[in-house]
Amino acid sequence: MNFIPVILWTDALIFLLVAVGIASAWWIRWRPHLLLPWQRVAKSGVGMVSLLVLSLFLLVGLLDTLHYRAALPEKSNGETVYSPEVLSAFDALVSGLRNRTEKTYSAPLSAFLYAKESIEMPGGKTLRDYPRLKYGGAHLADPERELAGDVVKRAGLGALCGLLIAVVLAAVVGWIERSVSTRKVDGGYAALYPPYTLAFAGMARTARALLITVLLLAALVGAVASLAGAYHVLGTDKVGQDVLYLSLKSIRTGLVIGTVTTLVMLPFALLLGVAAGYFRGWVDDVIQYLYTVLSSIPSVLLIAAAVLMMQVVIEMHAGWFETAAARADVRLLCLCLILGVTSWTGLCRLLRGETLKLREMEYIQAAQAFGVSSLRIITRHIAPNVMHIVLISVVMDFSALVLAEAVLSYVGVGVDPTTISFGTMINAARLEMGRDPIVWWALAAAFSFMLVLVLAANLFADAVRDAFDPRLKGAG
């Protein structure tokens, strides 16, 4: 076998989240009262465009979650030996970006290094000049004259190919939509059942925005893919790694921080918040005291202390980890756990207040009068009526957690230094911004990717909030 699959701890949690998402979608699609808010989201042009952008980030993150170890050419006692380096399906897909490493810094779309070096000429003379890159623009005979024209040509051809692929896919999707939007029933045609009308009713109003976005994204991806085959589109860093590759690899770390932390935070907030609001009395006092004390501690100091203690434990037990990737993954998982334990207080407070209000509703009091158990009241009446708050808070907290990782990694208490993330890129750029000439593209790339990810998450959160607003349940 040429490789063996590797499942890290964060990989398993991501697979669990994907399974939960698929199961939830299957559960919702057959229940009209749960389907209605999502139908409002589907009718929001901004929400669907944001979801499309987020889907691209999710696709990159999921591909980067499929890890494996490749087999080495040599064998030990007739058995296959596997590389200690853990790669992913995304690494295999963009192997050109990963393997084309230069000597040091180079500017975006450049054919030369960023700093002058002493170059020995054929006659024995030494000249101070910018050396040619090993890979970037290596196909050009005279980069100073040919570079601009070649970049424009490749970008134009790549954008055109991307647009053609997008048009073909749009035509195929349109044909599938028209073919399944009606069904032949007893010799006639009937409309699809309500679960299927969600996508088409929403797409009917957002088709133009989605089509424009798809065309723009296809043109952009096509142009970047075409240029990346011959140049370093976003330049290289200090050790010559492609900055575009580093930026794309950072997406998974941001998604893990945003999603796995939510998976850790949600049980604390949901159970304690509902329990405090429903049971009241000493249970409410204890839970209020707990989250009030936790909220009073400066979060950065608490996270820093926990991360440093966790780092000491990992260093003292290095034998626990088979590869460096496993060690870095455990630190990332521990960071998610720490962030989850320290960030549930806000949602818990919201759920407590909502549960206090629901507890006084007539149907809750009627259930209590008929002797229905507290557990059944909470699971059948309280929990379903607070899930809109949970969903809105989870989606809106995602962007805050992505930014938190960048801040924590910048101050040195975030992910492992070997883990590629937006925070480690920004931390490395701190020294690059102070050199002469200034190296700006690594910071600009991390900032741009993080801005698009967080902005798309915030816009989608706004659409979800508007759709699940109880005041709008009677609208539409």
Secondary structure, DSSP 8 states (H G I E B T S, - for coil): --EEEE--HHHHHHHHHHHHHHHHHHHHTT-HHHHHHHHHHHT-HHHHHHHHHHHHHHHHHHHTT-EEEEEEEEEETTEEEE-S--EEHHHHHTHHHHH---SS-B-TT-SB-SS-EEEE-TTS-EEEE--B-SSTTTT-SSHHHHHHHHHHHHHHHHHHHHHHHHHHHHHHHHHHHHHHSEEEETTEEEE--HHHHHHHHHHHHHHHHHHHHHHHHHHHHHHHHHHHTTS-TT-B-TT--BHHHHHHHHHHHHHHHHHHHHHHHHHHHHHHHHHHHHH-HHHHHHHHHHHHHHHHS-HHHHHHHHHHHHHHHHHHTGGG-SSHHHHHHHHHHHHHHHHHHHS-HHHHHHHHHHHHHHHTSHHHHHHHHTT--HHHHIIIIIHHHHHHHHHHHHHHHHHHHHHHHHHHHHTT-SS-TTS--HHHHHHHHHHHTTSSS---HHHHHHHHHHHHHHHHHHHHHHHHHHHH-GGGTT--
